Amino acid sequence: MEDNIKQKAFSKMYSKVYFSKIKIKEYEQSMITGAHGGVTETETKICLDSEKINLKVLQYIQKLIINNKYE
Protein backbone atom coordinates (compact mmCIF):
# COMPACT_ATOMS: atom_id res chain seq x y z
CA MET A 1 0.00 0.00 0.00
CA GLU A 2 2.68 2.49 0.98
CA ASP A 3 4.67 1.73 -2.20
CA ASN A 4 1.54 2.47 -4.21
CA ILE A 5 1.15 5.86 -2.50
CA LYS A 6 4.82 6.65 -3.11
CA GLN A 7 4.43 5.78 -6.79
CA LYS A 8 1.31 7.94 -7.10
CA ALA A 9 3.06 10.85 -5.36
CA PHE A 10 6.03 10.48 -7.70
CA SER A 11 3.77 10.39 -10.78
CA LYS A 12 1.77 13.39 -9.64
CA MET A 13 4.90 15.43 -8.96
CA TYR A 14 6.45 14.40 -12.27
CA SER A 15 3.34 15.68 -14.03
CA LYS A 16 3.34 18.97 -12.12
CA VAL A 17 7.03 19.57 -12.95
CA TYR A 18 6.42 18.73 -16.61
CA PHE A 19 3.49 21.13 -16.96
CA SER A 20 5.29 23.86 -15.02
CA LYS A 21 8.12 23.68 -17.58
CA ILE A 22 5.55 24.01 -20.36
CA LYS A 23 4.05 27.10 -18.70
CA ILE A 24 7.51 28.66 -18.42
CA LYS A 25 8.17 28.07 -22.12
CA GLU A 26 4.80 29.60 -23.00
CA TYR A 27 5.49 32.69 -20.89
CA GLU A 28 8.96 33.03 -22.40
CA GLN A 29 7.49 32.71 -25.89
CA SER A 30 4.92 35.38 -25.03
CA MET A 31 7.71 37.69 -23.93
CA ILE A 32 9.53 37.15 -27.25
CA THR A 33 6.49 37.50 -29.53
CA GLY A 34 4.68 40.17 -27.56
CA ALA A 35 1.46 38.11 -27.64
CA HIS A 36 0.41 38.35 -24.00
CA GLY A 37 -3.21 37.28 -24.38
CA GLY A 38 -4.91 40.32 -22.89
CA VAL A 39 -2.42 41.02 -20.10
CA THR A 40 0.49 43.41 -20.06
CA GLU A 41 4.11 42.47 -20.58
CA THR A 42 4.76 43.31 -16.93
CA GLU A 43 2.04 40.94 -15.79
CA THR A 44 3.42 38.21 -18.05
CA LYS A 45 6.88 38.76 -16.56
CA ILE A 46 5.44 38.48 -13.04
CA CYS A 47 3.74 35.20 -14.01
CA LEU A 48 6.97 33.92 -15.55
CA ASP A 49 9.01 34.74 -12.45
CA SER A 50 6.36 33.20 -10.20
CA GLU A 51 6.25 30.00 -12.26
CA LYS A 52 10.05 29.71 -12.15
CA ILE A 53 9.91 29.84 -8.34
CA ASN A 54 7.04 27.33 -8.37
CA LEU A 55 9.13 24.98 -10.53
CA LYS A 56 12.00 25.11 -8.02
CA VAL A 57 9.60 24.22 -5.21
CA LEU A 58 8.09 21.37 -7.21
CA GLN A 59 11.53 20.02 -8.08
CA TYR A 60 12.51 20.14 -4.41
CA ILE A 61 9.40 18.18 -3.45
CA GLN A 62 10.11 15.75 -6.29
CA LYS A 63 13.60 15.12 -4.89
CA LEU A 64 12.15 14.46 -1.45
CA ILE A 65 9.72 11.97 -2.92
CA ILE A 66 12.46 10.23 -4.91
CA ASN A 67 14.69 9.98 -1.84
CA ASN A 68 11.83 8.62 0.26
CA LYS A 69 10.71 6.24 -2.50
CA TYR A 70 13.89 4.20 -2.28
CA GLU A 71 14.16 4.06 1.51
C-alpha positions as CSV (number, residue, x, y, z in Angstrom):
1,M,0.0,0.0,0.0
2,E,2.7,2.5,1.0
3,D,4.7,1.7,-2.2
4,N,1.5,2.5,-4.2
5,I,1.2,5.9,-2.5
6,K,4.8,6.6,-3.1
7,Q,4.4,5.8,-6.8
8,K,1.3,7.9,-7.1
9,A,3.1,10.9,-5.4
10,F,6.0,10.5,-7.7
11,S,3.8,10.4,-10.8
12,K,1.8,13.4,-9.6
13,M,4.9,15.4,-9.0
14,Y,6.5,14.4,-12.3
15,S,3.3,15.7,-14.0
16,K,3.3,19.0,-12.1
17,V,7.0,19.6,-12.9
18,Y,6.4,18.7,-16.6
19,F,3.5,21.1,-17.0
20,S,5.3,23.9,-15.0
21,K,8.1,23.7,-17.6
22,I,5.5,24.0,-20.4
23,K,4.1,27.1,-18.7
24,I,7.5,28.7,-18.4
25,K,8.2,28.1,-22.1
26,E,4.8,29.6,-23.0
27,Y,5.5,32.7,-20.9
28,E,9.0,33.0,-22.4
29,Q,7.5,32.7,-25.9
30,S,4.9,35.4,-25.0
31,M,7.7,37.7,-23.9
32,I,9.5,37.2,-27.2
33,T,6.5,37.5,-29.5
34,G,4.7,40.2,-27.6
35,A,1.5,38.1,-27.6
36,H,0.4,38.3,-24.0
37,G,-3.2,37.3,-24.4
38,G,-4.9,40.3,-22.9
39,V,-2.4,41.0,-20.1
40,T,0.5,43.4,-20.1
41,E,4.1,42.5,-20.6
42,T,4.8,43.3,-16.9
43,E,2.0,40.9,-15.8
44,T,3.4,38.2,-18.0
45,K,6.9,38.8,-16.6
46,I,5.4,38.5,-13.0
47,C,3.7,35.2,-14.0
48,L,7.0,33.9,-15.6
49,D,9.0,34.7,-12.5
50,S,6.4,33.2,-10.2
51,E,6.2,30.0,-12.3
52,K,10.0,29.7,-12.1
53,I,9.9,29.8,-8.3
54,N,7.0,27.3,-8.4
55,L,9.1,25.0,-10.5
56,K,12.0,25.1,-8.0
57,V,9.6,24.2,-5.2
58,L,8.1,21.4,-7.2
59,Q,11.5,20.0,-8.1
60,Y,12.5,20.1,-4.4
61,I,9.4,18.2,-3.4
62,Q,10.1,15.8,-6.3
63,K,13.6,15.1,-4.9
64,L,12.2,14.5,-1.5
65,I,9.7,12.0,-2.9
66,I,12.5,10.2,-4.9
67,N,14.7,10.0,-1.8
68,N,11.8,8.6,0.3
69,K,10.7,6.2,-2.5
70,Y,13.9,4.2,-2.3
71,E,14.2,4.1,1.5
